[in-house]
């Protein structure tokens, strides 16, 4: 599966648990980027962040893809990072997303907002 197709599977998992402000960042044309895509969303509570990450894992499994090579942040419930090699998922509490400002750090990326 391509990184772009995997991003769509991830977005579906986010939508299943009503994640807000979903953003897909295409980093393929950015020199020295760490991945091809970042998929970012926000949640309202640590419980919702956990539900979103579990929904993504479920959708990945349905698509017969490998699980994340790295999963961090579930314990603290403020920012969950899921690394699928070419696609990196960031699930934030809203205030933490504003604080870290990943969208600004990778401002040259082509971005697509998902409604």
C-alpha positions in Angstrom: 0.0 0.0 0.0 1.3 3.5 -0.8 1.9 6.0 1.8 -0.9 8.1 0.4 -3.4 5.2 0.6 -2.2 4.4 4.1 -2.9 8.1 5.0 -6.5 7.6 3.9 -6.9 4.5 6.0 -5.6 6.5 9.0 -8.0 9.3 8.3 -10.9 6.8 8.3 -9.8 5.6 11.7 -9.8 9.2 13.0 -13.2 9.9 11.6 -14.7 6.8 13.2 -14.0 8.3 16.7 -14.9 11.9 15.7 -11.4 13.4 15.8 -11.4 17.1 15.0 -9.3 19.3 12.8 -7.9 16.4 10.7 -4.9 17.6 8.6 -2.9 15.5 6.1 0.5 17.0 5.3 2.3 15.8 2.2 6.0 16.0 3.0 7.3 14.2 -0.1 8.7 17.3 -1.8 10.4 18.6 1.3 14.1 17.8 1.5 15.2 15.7 4.5 11.7 15.1 5.7 11.2 12.3 8.3 8.2 10.8 6.5 6.1 11.1 3.3 3.0 12.2 5.2 2.0 13.5 8.6 -1.6 12.9 9.6 -2.6 15.2 12.5 -5.8 15.4 14.5 -7.2 16.7 17.8 -9.3 15.2 20.5 -11.1 16.6 23.5 -9.8 14.2 26.2 -7.2 11.6 26.9 -10.0 9.0 26.6 -10.8 10.2 23.1 -7.1 10.2 22.1 -6.8 6.6 23.2 -10.0 5.7 21.3 -8.7 7.4 18.1 -5.4 5.6 18.3 -7.2 2.2 18.8 -9.5 3.0 15.9 -6.5 3.7 13.6 -4.9 0.4 14.7 -8.1 -1.4 13.9 -8.4 0.2 10.4 -4.8 -0.6 9.7 -5.4 -4.2 10.7 -8.5 -4.4 8.4 -6.3 -3.2 5.5 -3.8 -6.0 6.2 -1.1 -3.5 6.9 1.7 -3.9 9.6 1.1 -2.3 13.0 3.0 0.9 13.9 6.7 0.4 14.3 6.5 2.8 17.2 3.7 4.0 19.4 4.3 6.7 22.0 2.4 8.9 24.4 -0.7 6.7 25.2 0.2 6.8 28.9 0.4 10.6 29.2 -2.8 11.2 27.1 -1.7 14.5 25.7 0.0 13.6 22.4 0.0 10.1 20.8 2.5 9.4 18.1 2.1 6.4 15.8 5.0 5.7 13.3 4.1 3.7 10.2 7.5 4.4 8.5 6.3 6.6 5.6 3.3 8.0 7.5 3.5 9.5 11.0 0.3 10.1 13.0 0.0 12.8 15.6 -3.1 12.8 17.9 -3.2 15.8 20.1 -5.2 17.3 22.9 -6.3 20.7 21.3 -4.2 22.9 23.6 -1.1 20.7 23.1 -1.5 20.9 19.3 -1.5 24.6 19.5 1.5 24.6 21.8 3.7 22.4 19.6 2.6 23.9 16.2 3.7 21.1 13.9 1.8 22.7 11.0 4.0 25.8 11.3 7.2 23.7 11.6 6.4 22.0 8.4 4.9 25.0 6.7 6.2 24.2 3.2 4.2 21.0 3.1 1.2 20.6 0.9 -1.8 20.4 3.4 -5.2 18.9 3.0 -7.9 19.6 5.7 -10.4 16.8 6.2 -14.0 17.9 7.1 
